[in-house]
């Protein structure tokens, strides 16, 4: 896990690969849930794969266009989160339009649900990384007395 904190050049590719992994896991779970809970036989696997490919390309092209990967993990700001949400919403809409144009349409839910969960997982992962990084920095800065000794010393000073 140290390579995530030490090697700054590796962060962007690792973040991208993590996002790709999450995208595909979410799409696999979505497809599985449609097979379990959808009773209509009209949901075609090949069309689902095409729609997933269209959504994948639009999502990551728009994330690049919106510069989502320029602010990585611990340097993210509100603007970075906003760009992430905006890029994924736009990607879902563009993928839906492409799906309609090429007669691959099987409903809007694949685009809406998978994009929403993908952006939620992306935001969750970035916030988790920030918390881990902050915790690691606090732990590394504690080179003096233990925390309990500091508290008891501080209590005596008051």
Secondary structure, 3 states (H helix, E strand, C coil): CHHHHHCCHHHHHHHHHHHHHHHHHHHHHHHHHHHHHCCCCCCCHHHHHHHHHHHHHHHHHHHHHCCHHHCCHHHCCHHHHHHHHHHHHHHHHHHHHHHHHCCCCCCCHHHHHHHHHHHHHHHHHHHHHHHHHHHHHHHHHCCCCCHHHHHHHHHHHC
